């Protein structure tokens, strides 16, 4: 498991409100999860644009998207209910 590091970020109030709304609606278990997921997506998008992902990487991403859409991937909140940690 990777070590986590605390960072401070300045956000526009509207972005913070919208993010908290997604957490309250249950799309994310907490604010940290939405930040991590957003950063992962941005990094992947840049890597795709720069041609840094292999065909296997792209296949894996497509599989994950498919499984997530099918409800086969648990959120951190759901994992915590089962005593699991990311």
C-alpha positions as CSV (number, residue, x, y, z in Angstrom):
1,X,0.0,0.0,0.0
2,X,1.3,3.4,-0.9
3,X,2.1,5.9,1.9
4,X,-0.4,8.8,2.0
5,X,0.8,12.4,2.4
6,X,-1.3,15.3,3.6
7,X,-1.5,18.4,1.3
8,X,-3.3,21.7,1.6
9,X,-5.1,23.0,-1.5
10,X,-6.9,26.2,-2.2
11,X,-10.2,25.7,-4.0
12,X,-12.9,28.0,-5.3
13,X,-15.9,27.8,-2.9
14,X,-18.2,26.6,-5.7
15,X,-15.9,23.7,-6.5
16,X,-15.8,22.7,-2.8
17,X,-19.6,22.9,-2.5
18,X,-20.1,20.8,-5.5
19,X,-17.6,18.2,-4.3
20,X,-19.2,18.0,-0.9
21,X,-22.6,17.6,-2.5
22,X,-21.3,14.5,-4.4
23,X,-20.0,13.1,-1.1
24,X,-23.3,13.8,0.6
25,X,-25.2,12.0,-2.3
26,X,-22.9,8.9,-1.7
27,X,-20.9,9.1,-4.9
28,X,-17.7,9.3,-2.9
29,X,-17.1,8.2,0.7
30,X,-15.3,11.4,1.6
31,X,-13.6,14.5,0.2
32,X,-10.2,12.9,0.0
33,X,-11.6,10.1,-2.2
34,X,-13.0,12.6,-4.7
35,X,-9.7,14.4,-4.8
36,X,-7.7,11.1,-5.3
37,X,-10.1,9.9,-8.0
38,X,-10.0,13.2,-9.8
39,X,-6.2,13.3,-9.8
40,X,-6.1,9.7,-11.1
41,X,-8.4,10.6,-14.0
42,X,-6.4,13.7,-14.9
43,X,-3.1,11.8,-14.8
44,X,-4.5,9.1,-17.0
45,X,-5.9,11.6,-19.5
46,X,-2.5,13.4,-19.8
47,X,-0.8,10.0,-20.2
48,X,-3.2,9.0,-22.9
49,X,-2.7,12.4,-24.7
50,X,1.1,12.0,-24.4
51,X,1.0,8.4,-25.7
52,X,2.5,7.1,-22.4
53,X,0.0,4.3,-21.9
54,X,0.5,0.9,-23.5
55,X,-2.3,-1.0,-25.3
56,X,-2.5,-3.3,-22.2
57,X,-2.9,-0.2,-20.0
58,X,-5.8,1.0,-22.2
59,X,-7.4,-2.4,-22.1
60,X,-7.2,-2.5,-18.3
61,X,-8.7,1.0,-18.1
62,X,-11.6,-0.1,-20.4
63,X,-12.2,-3.2,-18.3
64,X,-12.2,-1.1,-15.1
65,X,-14.7,1.4,-16.6
66,X,-16.9,-1.5,-17.7
67,X,-16.8,-3.2,-14.3
68,X,-17.5,0.0,-12.5
69,X,-20.5,0.7,-14.7
70,X,-21.8,-2.8,-14.0
71,X,-21.5,-2.2,-10.3
72,X,-18.8,-4.7,-9.7
73,X,-16.3,-2.3,-8.1
74,X,-16.8,-1.2,-4.6
75,X,-16.3,2.4,-3.4
76,X,-14.0,3.1,-0.4
77,X,-17.2,3.6,1.6
78,X,-18.5,0.1,0.7
79,X,-15.1,-1.4,1.3
80,X,-15.0,0.1,4.7
81,X,-18.3,-1.6,5.5
82,X,-16.5,-4.9,4.9
83,X,-13.4,-4.0,6.9
84,X,-11.3,-3.3,3.8
85,X,-9.0,-0.4,3.2
86,X,-7.5,1.1,0.1
